[in-house]
Amino acid sequence: MNLWGPVGVLWLELRRSLSVGRFTLWLILAVFPIALVYLARRTASDEVPDEAFVVMLFFLIARVTCVMGLLLWATPLISNEIEGRTWIYIVTRPGGGLSTVLGKYSVSILWSAALAIVSVPLAVWASGVESPAHVCKVLTALSLLSCLAYGALLTLIGTIIQKRAMVVAIVYLVLVEGVLTFVPATINKFTVGFRLLALLFKWMEYENRPETQELKILFGESSAWSHVAVLTIYSIVLLTVALLRVRAGGYLTEPDD
Amino acid sequence: MSDTQQPTIELLHTTRLYGTVIGVNDICLNFPPGAYGLVGPNGAGKTTLIGLLTGAMRPNRGTVRIFGKNPVGNRSVLRRIGICPATEILLPRTTAHAWVVELMMLSGFSFSKAKQLAERALDRTGMSMAMHRPIDSYSLGMRQRVKLAQAIAHDPDLLILDEPFNGLDPVGRYEMTQLLKEWTREGKTLLLASHVLPEVEAVTDAFLLIFGGRLLASGTADELRELVAELPQQITLVGEDVAKLAGRLADQDWVDSVKLSPDRTTLKIEARRANELYRHVTRWIGEENLRVSSMSGDEGELALLFNILTRRHRGFAR
């Protein structure tokens, strides 16, 4: 395995990301959950429990902001190269396709993880919840897991679907990750959203509180570490399939001479 | 078999289809190290053939061997190939230096080595002064030089260039020609694809002619001209005395038709054997001191060659 290949892709993509447009986009995504939770806290009555704000922060950062960042970087990983007519230069390098997938996956995670690391403490402070340090720790860990798993999922979609990968990814995220996550049946266990929610529930120790005990029906009795293990395996499997897909090649590039 | 004896490129009944559209059709090739021109009009299948040679595409039928091995996903083969495709690169916010460094790292070099190789190659192609500028600010010729730099930076044994003269000014063309000549003198293999015969001829004397996905002919430029001369073609003579040739030509068994314009200054001849036509007409003009200002085929040399070879290939001509 050529270890320098993914590093080269990472280096180039990070250089390319240092533009006013990309930085503005990053800033908007980072500020978006902070502003929203701040407004919610100011308009909400004092009776709204902290748990509601924690769940809101979880959805805004781990499920929306991180996924938006990943969508922009991971999903078009092949189509961008094909549209930029640079794919031929990549696939004619030894292991070039695999290095590109790993490099771009790393960039997408770095970019989105950086978003979460900046957003989480500021948004937690803006929400005014109790035990902010613990909430920060939990939300940061969940955001990082979200980046790993959703990054692998969107990378796979980007390698399988050559045209309109972004549309397919959004439809998948809405239907499967958005809807199936909340269906109390075995099928929801195949979603990243379910695992992340279960972890939030465990790590915030909501299962021990009488008012949220009903959630046990939804999330079951599995330990937190089993959810982490499932998410890790899920990411590795999806990324491996993506690498195999790129290795198989056969992408349509352009009208041939 | 040692590396020097082994054919660099070997295709055996190779076919590549795009659905029902033929990219290349049943091509057989086998050639040792050297410089070769791959000549064909746009849409002939040159890029598809290059895609097969570089392992970017798999054949639907037949085999492709580069240095004796299948190039698809073969790291040891790909390390020895440099490719400069015809397509334009559209890389926003990327400098030539950064792009070539990245491609060298994709080839397996460390960051410092990749930088060194990229800078050397960009210098060799005359891009060292502008290499830290974004590629999208370059002229077509500059982008062509950058594409060549990334192809030669890792010092490959097989260099494949697809229309490398596109967009180059006369000085750039001369420099590119010199660079490619120098490359072939080093004993490496060069495959130069172009639709302009003289461009290829300036670099090499060995040609492969491709059209409609098929290999029509191969050989030196002289051999190909000889081939044209042996085949039927239409010739136009212009001059005050061309009418004097009409009668003589009409008597020859290798002439199909003779047509004199009403003003008797243009003579169109269709001959089955062009070499006979050229030989006799030039002799008669010389012997009788006839006033003939021009003698030309109705098409450009390459177009004519393809037209003739295609007709022969389809069975319309002998």
Chai-1 contact restraints between the chains, C-beta under 6 A:
chainA,res_idxA,chainB,res_idxB,connection_type,confidence,min_distance_angstrom,max_distance_angstrom,comment,restraint_id
A,N2,B,G108,contact,1.0,0.0,6.0,A-B,restraint_1
A,W4,B,M105,contact,1.0,0.0,6.0,A-B,restraint_2
A,W4,B,S110,contact,1.0,0.0,6.0,A-B,restraint_3
A,G5,B,L106,contact,1.0,0.0,6.0,A-B,restraint_4
A,G8,B,E102,contact,1.0,0.0,6.0,A-B,restraint_5
A,G8,B,M105,contact,1.0,0.0,6.0,A-B,restraint_6
A,G8,B,L106,contact,1.0,0.0,6.0,A-B,restraint_7
A,L12,B,A98,contact,1.0,0.0,6.0,A-B,restraint_8
A,L12,B,E102,contact,1.0,0.0,6.0,A-B,restraint_9
A,R15,B,A98,contact,1.0,0.0,6.0,A-B,restraint_10
A,R16,B,R93,contact,1.0,0.0,6.0,A-B,restraint_11
A,R16,B,T94,contact,1.0,0.0,6.0,A-B,restraint_12
A,S19,B,R93,contact,1.0,0.0,6.0,A-B,restraint_13
A,G84,B,L90,contact,1.0,0.0,6.0,A-B,restraint_14
A,G84,B,L91,contact,1.0,0.0,6.0,A-B,restraint_15
A,R85,B,T87,contact,1.0,0.0,6.0,A-B,restraint_16
A,R85,B,I89,contact,1.0,0.0,6.0,A-B,restraint_17
A,R85,B,L90,contact,1.0,0.0,6.0,A-B,restraint_18
A,T86,B,I89,contact,1.0,0.0,6.0,A-B,restraint_19
A,I88,B,A56,contact,1.0,0.0,6.0,A-B,restraint_20
A,I88,B,P85,contact,1.0,0.0,6.0,A-B,restraint_21
A,V91,B,A56,contact,1.0,0.0,6.0,A-B,restraint_22
A,T92,B,T54,contact,1.0,0.0,6.0,A-B,restraint_23
A,T92,B,A56,contact,1.0,0.0,6.0,A-B,restraint_24
A,T92,B,I83,contact,1.0,0.0,6.0,A-B,restraint_25
A,R93,B,L106,contact,1.0,0.0,6.0,A-B,restraint_26
A,R93,B,S107,contact,1.0,0.0,6.0,A-B,restraint_27
A,P94,B,R75,contact,1.0,0.0,6.0,A-B,restraint_28
A,P94,B,L78,contact,1.0,0.0,6.0,A-B,restraint_29
A,P94,B,R79,contact,1.0,0.0,6.0,A-B,restraint_30
A,G96,B,L106,contact,1.0,0.0,6.0,A-B,restraint_31
A,S99,B,L106,contact,1.0,0.0,6.0,A-B,restraint_32
A,D256,B,G23,contact,1.0,0.0,6.0,A-B,restraint_33
A,D256,B,T47,contact,1.0,0.0,6.0,A-B,restraint_34
A,D256,B,T48,contact,1.0,0.0,6.0,A-B,restraint_35
A,D257,B,K46,contact,1.0,0.0,6.0,A-B,restraint_36
A,D257,B,T47,contact,1.0,0.0,6.0,A-B,restraint_37
